[in-house]
Amino acid sequence: MHWSWKLAEVAGIEVKVHATFLLLLLWIGGAAWAEQGSPLAALGGVAFACVLFGIVVLHELGHATAARHYGIRTRDITLLPIGGVARLERMPKEPRAELVVALAGPAVNLVLALALAATMLALGQSLAPPDPTVASGSLLARLLWVNVALLLFNLLPAFPMDGGRVLRALLAMRTDHARATRIAARLGQGLALVIGFAGLFGSPLLVFIALFVWLGAQSESAAEQMHDMMAGLHVDDAMVRVFDVLTPGDSLATASAHLLRGFQAHFPVVDGDRVAGLLTYDGLVRGLTEHAPGTCIDAVMSPVPLRVSPRDPLEHAFERMAEHQLRVAPVVDGTQLVGLLTLEGLGELVTLRSAIARRAAHGRGRAPRMAPT
C-alpha cells in the first residue's frame, strides 16, 4: 500500500503504518490538548491510541495465525485510521476454513476482554463502562471496553467486517460460494442503509460507518464475481495475442510512437529470444519525465518478476499478478513469448462473461463455456 512505512516485523509478517494514521495521532493529541489544556493530556491521548492500535494488530495477527494453519501467507498488516488491514494471499474457499480464519480475530479480542475483566475483579475494580472522554477513567476499564467494542463491531454481519465473512462461510455450507457472497453482500448493504439512516439523526460517525460497510460489500461482491467468471479458464483464454515488442536499444521516442499508434499500453522488451524486461505505461511516462526522448529503454524498463504459462489456471495467474502488484505479465510457452496477460484484458473478459451469464440467467440463452480469445 502506498504511503506506508514498515514499523516492525512480527512472526515474519511486516507491520506497516499508513501516513494517514500519523495524522490521526496528531488529531487525537490536538483534541486532548484543546479539551484539557495540557500537553500531558495530549501525550496520554496519543499513548492510549497507540495501545488501541496495538490491540488491533493482535486482532489481525489472530487472522494471520489461523490463515497460516491453512497454508495461507499474510503479506503484511497495515495500520489505518479505520483500523488494521491484514493482506492475506487469499481467503480460503472451504467454508469451515474461512469460518475459522474470520473468527480468529474477534477471538483475540474476546480472550483479551476476559483476561482484563478477571484482572479487574481480582483488583476489586468495577466492570462498568468508563467515562468516554479521551483521558479519563481506569486504564483497565477502557481497554476492556475497547476490546468489547472491537469484538461486537467486527462481528456485524456485513463485509468487510469479520462478521460478513462468518455469514458467508455459514451460507456456503448450504449453497455455493458465489451465491453465498451475493447474499451476504446484499444483507450487508441492507444493514448499511439502516446504519446510515440512523446516522442522519445526529451521528456523522454512523454515516461514515454505513458508507464503509456499503463499499466493502460492493467490493467483496465484485471480487467474487471476478473469481467466479475466471473459474475453469486458463491464461490462454484471456491473453493478448497480437502485440508489439521493443528491444533494449529502442529509444523512449520509439516506445512513445508505438503507444500512440495503437491500443497497447505495456510492452515486453525482448533481447533475442529472451524477455529482458517490461516497459509499462507508467514506466514510459516516468522515463520521459526524467530522461531525453533518445534514451534507450533499458534505462527505464522494469525487471520481469513473473512469467505465466498459457496453460496456467487464469485465477491462479491473476492471484500471482496481484501478489507482485503487476498490471501485465508475459505469457511464455517454453522459451517463446506467446502473449501478454493484462489486468485490462482480464476486466474485459469478466465483463463479457458476466453479460452472457446475466442473459442466460434471464432465460434467453445459455452461457457458453468458451472465452473470447
N, C-alpha and C positions, 0 to 999 in steps of 0.2 A: 504494500500500500504506500502511495506517495506521501511525502512529508511525515514519514515515520522514522524513528531512531531506535536502535537497539538499546534496551535498558538493562537486560540481564538474560541469562540462559538457565532454564530450569528443566532438568531431566532431558536435556538435549533439545529443548524447544525454546526458540528465541521469544522473549517477551519484549514487545516494542511499545513505544508511546507515540501517539499522534500529536502533531503540533497543536491541534485544537484542544487537546486535553490540558496542555500547559496554559492555554488561555482560560480554561475553566478554573484552574487553580488560582490564577490571578483574580478572576471574578469572585471566587469564594473568599479569598483573602481580603479583597477590597470591600466586599459586602459586610464581612465580620468587623473590619476596622470602622466602617461608616456607622454600623449599628452600635458598637460598644466603645468606639473612640480609643482603641488601644492596639498597638502593634502586636502585643501578646495574643490578643483575641484573633487577629489575622493569622498569626502563626498557628494557633490552635485549630482554627478552621481548616487551614491548608493541611495540617498534620492529620486531622481526622479524615479529610477527603482522601489522603494517601492511604490511610488504613482501610478505608472503604474500598478503594480500588485494589488493594491487596487481597481483600476478600473476593472481589470479582475475578482476580487472577486465579485464586484457588478454585473458584467455581469452574472456570474454563479448563483448568488442569484436570478437574474431575472428568469432563468430557474427553479430554485428550487421553487420559489413562484408560478409560473404557474403550475408546476407539483403538488404542494400541493393542488391547486384548484381541481385537478382531483383525489385526494386521493392517490397520489404517494409520498412516503417519499424520501428525499435526505439523503443518508448515511453520506456523508462528501464532502468537497471541498478541493482538494489538489493543491497547487501551484507548478508548474514545470517550467523549463526554457522555454518550448514551450507555456506556458500559464496556465490556470486553468482547472481542470477536476472535474466536479460535478458528483458524483456517485449516480444516481437515482436507486431506486429499480428496475425499469423497465421503458421503454419508452411506452407511450400509444399506443395501437394498432389502436384506432379510428383516422382516418386521420385528422379530424378537431382539435382534442385534440393535436396530435403530432405537427400540424402546429402552434398552439398557444404556446406550450412549446418551440419549436425550435426558434420562432421569439421573444420570451420574452427576451432572452439575448441581441441580437442586438438592440432591442427596448430601453434597458437601455443605450447603447452607443449613440443612436440617441437622447434621451432626454438630456443626459449629453452634447452632442455636441451642441444642440440647446441652452441650458442654458449658456454654455460658450460663444457661438457666441453672444448671446444677451448681456451678461455682457461686452464683449469686445467692442461691438458697443456703449454701454452706456458710456464706458470709453474713447471712441474715438480711440480705437486701431484698427490696420489693421487686417483683417482676413487672410492675405496671409500666406502661409506655412513658418515657421521659418527656419533658417539655421539648417541643420540636425545634427550638432555636439552635443555631449552629454550635454554640459553645456552652451549652448548659446541660445539666443532668449528669447522672452517673455514666462513666465511660462504658462499663459493662452493660448497662441497660441499653445504651444507644447501639452498641454492637449487636446485642441480642435482637433488637427490633429491626435493625438493618438487615440481618440475616433472614428474619421472618418476612420482611417486605420483599427481599430478593427472591425468596422461595415462592411466595404467592404470585408475584408479578411474572416470574419465569414460567409458572405453571398455567398461565392464562392459555386457553385452548386456541391459540392463533399464532401463525407464523409472524415474525421469525423467532418468537419465543420458544422455549423448550416444550411448552405445553402443546404447541401446534404440531411438533414432531411426535410427541407422545400420542396425540389424537390420530395422526396419520398412521403410525405404527399399529395402533389398535384397529383402525379401519382396514388396514392392509392385511390383517389376519382373516378378514372376511371377504375382501374383494381384491382386485389388482392394484398395484402401487400407483398407477397413473390416476385411476378413479379415486383412490383414497386421497391423493394430493388435491384433486379438484374439490372434493367435498370439504376437506379441512381448510382449503384456501377460502372457499365461499363462506364457511362458518366464521372464519377469522375476519373476513371483510364485514360480515354482518355485525360481529362484535365491535369492530372499529366504528361502524356507524352509530351504535349505541353509546360508545365511549365519547365519540365526537359530539353527539347531540347533548350529552350530559355536560361536556366541557363548555358548550355555548352559554351556559348559565353561570359563568363566573370563574372558570378554571382553564386558562390558556394551556396549562401543562397537559390536561386531558386531551385537548385538541391536538397537541403535538404528538402524544402517545397514539391517538387514533390514526393520525397520518402515517406514523411509523409502522403501525400494525397493518394498515391498508396496503402500503407499498411493499412491505415484507411478504404479505400473502400473494400479491401480484407477481413479485419477483420469483417466489418459490414455484408458483403455478407455471410461469413462463419457462423456468429452468427444467421442470419436469416434462413439459410439453416438448422441449427441445430434445431431451434424452429419449422420450417415447418415440419421436419421429425418426431418431437415428438408430433405433433398435433393429437389428438384423441387417444393417447396411455395412458396407466396407468403404475404405478410403477411395477405392476405385470408383464408387458410385458418386462421389462428391468432388473429386479433384478437378482442377482446371487442366485441360489437355493441350490447349493452344496458348502459348505464352512466349514472350521474348526473353532472351538471356543476355547477360552482359559478361564481359571479361574484366579481369583486374586492371588491365591497361586502359579501358574505356574511361572517358572523362565524365565529369558531372554534367557537362553540357550535353553529351550524348545521351546520358540517362534521362535528362530533362526532356529531350526530344522524343524518346521512347514513351515517356509518361504522357506527354501532351497529345500524341497522335493516336492513342488508344485508351482502353479502359483499365489497363493493368497498373496497379499501384505499387506492387512489390516485385523485385527482380532477383532471380538467382544469379549468382556470379560464378561462372564456371572457368576452370583452368584445365584445358584439355578435356578429359572425361571425368574430372573431379569437381564436385560442388565446393568451391572455395569459400563462399560466404553468401550473405543476403544483403541486398540494398532495399531497405523498406522506404516507404513514403516519408516517414519522419526522419529517417537517416539521410535521405536526399535533401530535404529541406534544411536540416541542420548542417549538412555539408556545404550547401550553397551559402548559408549564413556565415560559416567560418572559413571557407576556402574559395579560391578563384574557380571560375567555371571550367578551366582547363585541368584542374586537379584530377589525378587518377582516382577511381572509386575505391581502390584497395586501401586508400587512406581513411575512408569513412564507412566501409561496409562492416556488417556485423558478422561474428562467427556463426556457425550453424550448430546450435546445441541439440538439435533434434532432427532426425530423419525418420520418415514413416514409410511403410511398405503399402503398395496398393491393396494388399490382402489383409491389412490390419483392420480389426473392427473399428468402425467410424467413431463410436462412442469412446473407445479407449484412446484413439488418436486425439480426439477433442480434449479429453482429460489431461493428456500429456502436454498438449499445447497450453492449456490453462495453467498447468504446473510450472511451465517455463515462461509464462506470460508472453506467448508468441501470437502474432496475428497471421503468420504464414509459416508453413513448413514444407520443405522439398519432399516430393514423393520419389523414392528411389527403388528401382527393381534391380537387385544385384548391385551393379555399379552405375547403371544408366538412370539418368534423370528423366522421369516419365510424366511428371505433373507437379502441380502446386496445390496444397490444401490451405485454404484461407478461411478466416472467420466470416468474411463477407459471403463466400460461397456456401458455407455451412448455413448461414442465416437464410439465404435464398432457397436452399434445399428444404429447410424446415418450413418456410413459409408456403412453398408449393405443396408439400406433402400435407400440411395442415389444411390447406384449402381443399385438396382432394378428399381428405378424411372427413371434413365437415359436410361435403356434398354427399359422401357415402352414408354418413350418419342421418341425413335427412331423407334417405331412401331413393335418391336419384341416380345411384350408381354404386359401384364397388371400388374401393380404393385399391389400385394396383400395387403390387409389391415392388415393382421395379422403380428405380430412382432416375432422375434426369442425369445425363452424362455430359 
